[in-house]
Amino acid sequence: MKQWRCTICGYIHTGETPPDVCPVCGADSSFFEEVTAGAEEGSASAAGLGKAERNSEAGTMRAEGVTPGVRPAGSGAGESLVKGGPKQALHKITYGLFIVSSRRGEEINAQCANTVFQITSEPATVAIGINKSNYTHDFIEASGVVGISILDRQGHNLARRFGYRSGRDGDKFAGIPYRTGMTGVPLPEGCLGFLEGKVRDKLDCGTHTLYLLDVVNGGLYSDEEPMTYGYFRASK
Ligand SMILES: Cc1cc2nc3c(=O)[nH]c(=O)nc-3n(C[C@H](O)[C@H](O)[C@H](O)COP(=O)(O)O)c2cc1C
């Protein structure tokens, strides 16, 4: 049986083909590479690290491919200056880490997400990228309201609770203290701040939906340092 590694988070999948979506980080199948016997020994891969982690933790970009025909300026036959391709460049984009929540009638759910970013400050709008197969996606579709809780650097347990399993398989809020925001979304305690938004627009991005949210509420609970995706991966 073949094995496939998620190059984003290092998750290993066993099967003839890679999964459509990484159950750990939500990356789509294009981010999986086949694990080949022998090639991994002694490498960072053997320690269960994803390609993105291997590349970024050492602070070096390893060449995994060379863009043909690109030469150093002023050099006739020198080494290529361009290493890797779009995927390697994408892995260098930095993110924060958030709990994205929503509701469907009286039901509530939330997931971990790194794809949350400000679009404009006046008026305040943010965008989020949510995998269509996530339970949270169903809730956002149903209610059009979203909570974004900003994790601080002690937020590992919340990221694990909401990021590694689906609300379809059980109540992820069981035992988790939260308050209910003005839009009715659950906002877990222990975060440094929150935003609440209403869906203004959305874009079908294949596996994911990109939602544009009008921010209708928000605030800070503490002045802790925010969690970043890179810090979470390095310290999880
Ligand atoms: C660190 C981390 C970052 C993640 N970022 C995203 C993301 O930006 N978008 C997304 O759709 N899923 C993301 N996920 C995956 C979801 O959190 C995960 O699939 C979750 O189990 C979905 O839960 P649900 O089915 O209850 O909605 C991330 C997971 C982790 C651990």
The ligand as a MOL file (V3000), in Angstrom:
LIG
                    3D

  0  0  0     0  0            999 V3000
M  V30 BEGIN CTAB
M  V30 COUNTS 31 33 0 0 0
M  V30 BEGIN ATOM
M  V30 1 C -3.0440 24.6970 12.2110 0
M  V30 2 C -4.2800 24.4180 11.4050 0
M  V30 3 C -4.7070 25.3280 10.4420 0
M  V30 4 C -5.8520 25.0850 9.6810 0
M  V30 5 N -6.2650 26.0090 8.7670 0
M  V30 6 C -7.3910 25.7920 8.0480 0
M  V30 7 C -7.8740 26.7950 7.1590 0
M  V30 8 O -7.3110 27.8810 7.0270 0
M  V30 9 N -9.0060 26.5250 6.4580 0
M  V30 10 C -9.6830 25.3340 6.5670 0
M  V30 11 O -10.7120 25.1570 5.9210 0
M  V30 12 N -9.2450 24.3660 7.4230 0
M  V30 13 C -8.1290 24.5890 8.1760 0
M  V30 14 N -7.7060 23.6480 9.0760 0
M  V30 15 C -8.4230 22.3750 9.1670 0
M  V30 16 C -9.6960 22.4180 10.0330 0
M  V30 17 O -9.4990 23.1060 11.2470 0
M  V30 18 C -10.0920 20.9690 10.3270 0
M  V30 19 O -10.3240 20.2840 9.1100 0
M  V30 20 C -11.2730 20.8490 11.2470 0
M  V30 21 O -11.3050 19.5220 11.7500 0
M  V30 22 C -12.6170 21.1210 10.5810 0
M  V30 23 O -13.5970 20.9720 11.5860 0
M  V30 24 P -15.1750 20.9710 11.2720 0
M  V30 25 O -15.4420 19.8300 10.3130 0
M  V30 26 O -15.7960 20.7450 12.6230 0
M  V30 27 O -15.5170 22.2840 10.6900 0
M  V30 28 C -6.5820 23.8810 9.8790 0
M  V30 29 C -6.1650 22.9700 10.8500 0
M  V30 30 C -5.0320 23.2320 11.6170 0
M  V30 31 C -4.5950 22.2420 12.6750 0
M  V30 END ATOM
M  V30 BEGIN BOND
M  V30 1 1 1 2
M  V30 2 1 2 3
M  V30 3 2 2 30
M  V30 4 2 3 4
M  V30 5 1 4 5
M  V30 6 1 4 28
M  V30 7 2 5 6
M  V30 8 1 6 7
M  V30 9 1 6 13
M  V30 10 2 7 8
M  V30 11 1 7 9
M  V30 12 1 9 10
M  V30 13 2 10 11
M  V30 14 1 10 12
M  V30 15 2 12 13
M  V30 16 1 13 14
M  V30 17 1 14 15
M  V30 18 1 14 28
M  V30 19 1 15 16
M  V30 20 1 16 17
M  V30 21 1 16 18
M  V30 22 1 18 19
M  V30 23 1 18 20
M  V30 24 1 20 21
M  V30 25 1 20 22
M  V30 26 1 22 23
M  V30 27 1 23 24
M  V30 28 2 24 25
M  V30 29 1 24 26
M  V30 30 1 24 27
M  V30 31 2 28 29
M  V30 32 1 29 30
M  V30 33 1 30 31
M  V30 END BOND
M  V30 END CTAB
M  END
